[in-house]
């Protein structure tokens, strides 16, 4: 009886510490970026289970974070921990945003915005690996994602700084974009369209996307 009681107490303590550690992780991230003048927006993507996560979008006002929007989002079909092209996992870490893009017109973002036309591709060929290109400009017959075909996924999107050196095979075209019909992505983060639009409206080059 005493042994069972002891084990129960130990389990309860471990669960409590585990929960506190999880909460501290996000608070630590928010505190760190609150003190960083080069970061003014923060999108937290908190993995829950499987391809499900919770996103929270904050804007810094007078050194404090103001929650603008939050809600459930989808990540890679196989969860977190991207290591290679095609593993259907979402990368873990802190990322800046290279550019925004969309099939729909610029909603008024402070980020550089690529209006998607029929010649715009997310390239996974070795010559332009992990880049958004305009094939009419670079004259490359791309075999990657024809962005205009992804409706409503790419109504709005942002390209994050995963694999910035374009190492072939490490993974390409990792975006934060609008949700499609599936409850998962091939490795991106998918938000409700209004959520995604709201992120763009409030963001500029000082945004960080934190995925854990």
N, C-alpha and C positions, 0 to 999 in steps of 0.2 A: 504493500500500500504506500509506504513512504517512498519507495523507489519510483512508483508511478507518478506520485505527486511531484517528486524532484524532476523527473523527465518532462512533465507538463510545464513546470515553471521554466525550465531551460528552453523549451520550444517557444514559449510565450515571449521570453526575453529576446531570443534570436529573431522572431518575427517583428518585434517592436524595433529592434536595431536596424533590421533590413529596411523596414518602412521609412525610418528616419533618414537612413543613408540615401534612399531614393529621392526623398524630398529635398535633402541638402544638395544633391547633385544639381538640380535645376536652380535652386536659390543661389548656389555658388556661381553658376553660369551667368545668371542675371546680375549678380553683384559685380562680377568681373567686368562685364560689358557696360555696366552703369558708370564705372570709373574710366572708361575708354572713350575719349572724345571723338574718335574716328568712327564710332558705332552709334547710330541714332534710331535704328529699327532692329527688332529681334523677332524672328519666327522660330518658335520652339516646336519641334516635332517629337512628341513623346510616345514612343512605341508601347503598346499595351499587350497585344498578342497577335500572332499570325501576321496578316496584312493590315491590321488595324492600328491606328494611332490617334492621338489627340493633338491638335495644333493650337497654339496660342500665339497671337500676334500683338507685339507691344511696340509703342512709340515712346521715345524718351522726351519728357517734358521737365525742364528745370532739374535735370539730373536724376529724375525718378521715372520708372517705367509705368506707362499707362496702357492697360489692356484695351485694345481696339476691337478684337474679335477672337472667338475661339470656337472649335467644333471638331467633330470626328472627321478623320481623313484616312485615305488609303495609301499604303506603301507597297513595296515589292511583294509579289506572290509568295516568295520564300522568306519574307521577313527582312531583317537587317544583316549587314556584314558583307557588302559587295566586295568581290575579289577579282572578278573577271567578266568579260562580255558574255551576256546571255545567261547569267546565273539567277536572274530574276530577283536579285536582292538590292536593297537600298543602302547606299553608303552611310557610314557612321562618322560623325565629326562635326566640325565647324566650317561653314562654307560662306564665301562671299558670292555675290551675284554678278555675272559677267554682262548679261544683257537681258532685257525683257523682249517678248515677242507676242504676236497674236494674229489670228485670222480676222479678228475684229479690230477696229481702229484703236489707237492709243487712248486709254481712258484718262490720261493726264498724269502719267507716272513721271517721276524724276529720274528714272533709269533710262539708258539708251534703249530705244524701242524699234524693233524690226517688224514692220507690217508684212505679214506673210502673203506672198504672191505665188503663182504657180512655179516659179523657178527657185524657191527657197527650200533647202534640204537641211536636215540634221545628218551630217556625214559620218559614216563609220568606215569609209575607205581609208587606206593608209596615208594617202597624200594629204587629206584634210580631216584626219581622225579627230573626233570629238569637237568639231566646229560646226556652227551654223553658216552655211554658204549660200550664195546666190549663183546658181549654175550659169545664169546668163552673163555674169561678170567674169567668173573664173574659167568658164568653158570646160567644165568637168561633167562627165556623164555619171552622176552619183547613184549609188546603189543603197543609200541610207534611207532615212525617213523623209518622205515627201510630206512636209508639215501640213499642207493644205488638206490632206486626206484625213486628218485626225480631228473629226468633228464629233462632239464638242470639246474634246480634250485640249486642243490648242487654240480655243477661242482666246485664251490668255495663258501666258506662261513665263517662266524665268529660268535661265540656264545657270546652274550653280557651278562653283569652281572645283568640282570633282575631276581628278586626273587632268590638272591644268597643263601638264607637259605633253598631253596627247600620246601617252604610251599605248601603242596598239595592243589590244587584247585586255587591257585593264578595265575597260568599260567606257561607254560614250553616251552622249545625249541624255544626261541625267537632269531632269527638269522638275520644277514645281509647276503644276498645271491644273486645269479643271478636271473634275471627275468625268469618267465615261460610264458606260453601262456595267462594267465589271467591278466587283468589290476588291480590286487589287490592281497593281500596275506591273510592268516589266522591271521596275527598279526606281521609278520616279516617286514623287509625292503628289497626290491628287486631292485638291480641295474643292468644295462647292464653288460654283462659278462666281457667285456674288462675293464670297470670301476671297477668292483669288483676285477679283477686280479691286476689292477694298485694299488688299495688300499692295497692289501696284500703285493705287492712287496715293497711298501714304508713304511710298518708298522712294529712295534714291540710292546712290552708290554706297551709302553708309549702312546698308542692311546686312545682317548676318543670319544665316539659316543654320540652326543647331539641331542635329538629328541624333538621338540616342535611344 
